[in-house]
Amino acid sequence: MKRHNTATRTALTVLCCWLAQVALPAWSDSREVINTQAQQALQRLAEHSPAAADLAGQASGVLVFPDVVKVGFGVGGQYGEGALLIDGKPVDYFATAGASFGLQLGAQYKSEIILFMTPAALDSFRNRHGWDVGVEGGVAIMDASVATKAGNRQLDQPIVAFIFSNQGLMGNLTLEGSKITPIAR
């Protein structure tokens, strides 16, 4: 019985990842929509935490996923599209997707902003066709209190991220298990 559950979970994981990578991009947003939503997400981040916005201004690159949708019914999946900004201008477009297991039911919308604080971290990300968060690059998740303490000084973490909803920054979430891949535009 245990082997059947493992096989079922594996099959569902493969199915969720395939749907996120293949089927969902068929409904992808245009560059203009992604660019507008990315700027709105950065503005919401600044409203939630001016210190986080200051850190974004110091970053070599800012990857913004303005609307990541996570849906679950036992097995969950998430998908979102975003833009990589360098010097405030969009240079590339990406999708984030992932699957999860556990007690989950319903849907959640969130924004994810990943800051590449050093040129080396940004170059490492850009030189990969796909990027598995937590495998190919560790990401420090920041909440409002950490961002405020960091102030205007450069962090010692090469990659930091903020996850937030309309209610504010969320520090108890993770990006691990997410796969970030380029979107052809």
Secondary structure, DSSP 8 states (H G I E B T S, - for coil): -HHHHHHHHHHHHHHHHHIIIIIGGGG---HHHHHHHHHHHHHHHHHH-HHHHHHHHH-SEEEEEEEEEEEEEEEEEEEEEEEEEETTEEEEEEEEEEEEEEEEEEEEEEEEEEEE-SHHHHHHHHT-SSEEBTTTB--EEE-HHHHHHHTTS--S-SEEEEEEETTEEE-S---TT-EEEE---
